[in-house]
Amino acid sequence: MAGPAGVGADGLRRDAGGVAGPSRLFPDAPVVVAPGAVHVPGWLGLDGQRRLADQVRGWVAGAGGMRSPRVRGGLMSVQIACLGWHWSPYRYSRHVDDDDGRPVAPFPDELGDLSRRGVAEAAAIDASLAAPTGGTGGSAGGGAGPYRPDVALINWYGPGAKMGMHADRDEASPAPVVSLSLGDSCVFRFGTAAGRGRPWTDVVLGSGDLFVFGGPSRLAFHGVPRVLAGTADPAVGIEAGRFNITVRQSGLSDPEPRPAR
């Protein structure tokens, strides 16, 4: 069941004890932030966070490192590495088309297993996130069978990095989006599908937190207005900065093979 929550004078969601940040000794109860959007604090314990941080570094290296995509407003301050499908504004490809055209790094089976577990646990808290558009119930894959993630965006938030309000609309599948956080905490702003403006809810995402959104919230606008520097636990293996791993089910099929160069 969702735990009690309130919003403080600074606009951040707090638990019943008034604690907003990473100083919590014990994870808060899961919270339904909006219909179809579930926050599970402390979903990954310290060992799980360490393991995922090590895996992320390996996946990033295998993907050829991080890059800052150019969007309509200029270069993003967040750096991104892609797995399974390569995202460049505002489409997916099996090749790194905005660089040297190399094949995209594969989507890891371990990340698929982890994200399926996250969707199942979040759907047990709010079944509407598994509905295809806004109904209730349905399979954990978004009303179209089991959850089959095949793309991940690994986002790195260094000093001063932020992400503007946007909606994940480039996927053909209505299946939920899974978000995992490592390192510094951040303020995660979650709005509605109606647009970038209010109403929205600001939530502190800490290292190890799970956030899943689907169903009536699948196309909700969301962003990260700020990272809370100095909140990372060095025991995770990240002394400063934040990794965010977002996992999706693209619903896309492979294009025709490219001719040999």
Stockholm file with secondary structure:
# STOCKHOLM 1.0

chainA/1-261         MAGPAGVGADGLRRDAGGVAGPSRLFPDAPVVVAPGAVHVPGWLGLDGQRRLADQVRGWVAGAGGMRSPRVRGGLMSVQIACLGWHWSPYRYSRHVDDDDGRPVAPFPDELGDLSRRGVAEAAAIDASLAAPTGGTGGSAGGGAGPYRPDVALINWYGPGAKMGMHADRDEASPAPVVSLSLGDSCVFRFGTAAGRGRPWTDVVLGSGDLFVFGGPSRLAFHGVPRVLAGTADPAVGIEAGRFNITVRQSGLSDPEPRPAR
#=GR chainA/1-261 SS CCCCEEECTTSBEEETTCCCSTTCSSCCCCEEEETTEEEETTCSCHHHHHHHHHHHHHHHHHTTCCBCCEETTEECSSEEEEESSEEETTEEESBCTTTTCCBCBCCCHHHHHHHHHHHHHHHHHCGGGGSSSSCSCCCTTTSSSSCCCCEEEEEEECTTCCEEEECCCCCSCCCCEEEEEEESEEEEEECBTTBSSSSCEEEEECTTCEEEECGGGTTCCEEEEEEETTCCCGGGTCSSSEEEEEEECCCCCCCCCCCCC
#=GC SS_cons         CCCCEEECTTSBEEETTCCCSTTCSSCCCCEEEETTEEEETTCSCHHHHHHHHHHHHHHHHHTTCCBCCEETTEECSSEEEEESSEEETTEEESBCTTTTCCBCBCCCHHHHHHHHHHHHHHHHHCGGGGSSSSCSCCCTTTSSSSCCCCEEEEEEECTTCCEEEECCCCCSCCCCEEEEEEESEEEEEECBTTBSSSSCEEEEECTTCEEEECGGGTTCCEEEEEEETTCCCGGGTCSSSEEEEEEECCCCCCCCCCCCC
//
